[in-house]
Amino acid sequence: MANGKYLDYISIFFHGVIAVIKVIIYNHVKRVFYKEVGRGWEMEVVKNSVWQLPLPELPPC
């Protein structure tokens, strides 16, 4: 009886550890993704929005 309870505690402990590791990995990947890919993506959005501006709003040359 005590042995089964002990195994339950080990199981719960390992599930907790795995959950924490998943969160840490997820946050790290998210941070790297936003730092590297996010910057390029923002530039793409800025370039695309600049190209999509209506021509009459540009100052005449």
C-alpha positions as CSV (number, residue, x, y, z in Angstrom):
1,M,0.0,0.0,0.0
2,A,2.8,2.4,1.0
3,N,4.7,1.4,-2.1
4,G,1.8,2.3,-4.5
5,K,1.4,5.7,-2.8
6,Y,5.2,6.3,-3.1
7,L,5.0,5.6,-6.9
8,D,2.0,8.0,-7.2
9,Y,4.1,10.7,-5.6
10,I,7.0,10.0,-8.0
11,S,4.6,10.1,-11.0
12,I,3.0,13.4,-9.9
13,F,6.5,14.8,-9.3
14,F,7.7,13.8,-12.8
15,H,4.6,15.2,-14.4
16,G,5.3,18.5,-12.7
17,V,8.9,18.5,-13.8
18,I,8.0,17.7,-17.4
19,A,5.4,20.5,-17.4
20,V,7.9,23.0,-16.1
21,I,10.5,21.9,-18.7
22,K,7.9,22.2,-21.5
23,V,7.1,25.8,-20.3
24,I,10.8,26.7,-20.2
25,I,11.4,25.3,-23.7
26,Y,8.3,27.0,-25.0
27,N,9.3,30.4,-23.6
28,H,12.8,30.1,-24.9
29,V,11.7,29.1,-28.4
30,K,9.1,31.9,-28.4
31,R,11.8,34.5,-27.3
32,V,14.2,33.3,-30.0
33,F,11.5,33.2,-32.6
34,Y,10.4,36.8,-31.8
35,K,13.9,38.0,-31.7
36,E,15.1,36.5,-35.0
37,V,12.0,35.9,-37.1
38,G,9.8,38.6,-35.5
39,R,12.2,41.4,-36.5
40,G,12.3,40.3,-40.2
41,W,8.5,39.8,-40.1
42,E,8.0,43.4,-38.8
43,M,10.2,44.7,-41.6
44,E,8.2,42.8,-44.1
45,V,4.9,44.2,-42.7
46,V,6.4,47.8,-42.8
47,K,7.6,47.3,-46.4
48,N,4.3,45.9,-47.5
49,S,2.3,48.6,-45.9
50,V,4.5,51.3,-47.4
51,W,4.0,49.7,-50.9
52,Q,0.3,49.5,-50.3
53,L,-0.1,53.2,-49.7
54,P,-2.3,55.0,-52.2
55,L,-0.2,56.9,-54.8
56,P,-2.0,60.3,-54.5
57,E,-0.9,60.6,-50.9
58,L,2.8,60.7,-51.9
59,P,4.2,64.2,-52.3
60,P,4.6,65.3,-56.0
61,C,8.2,65.2,-57.3
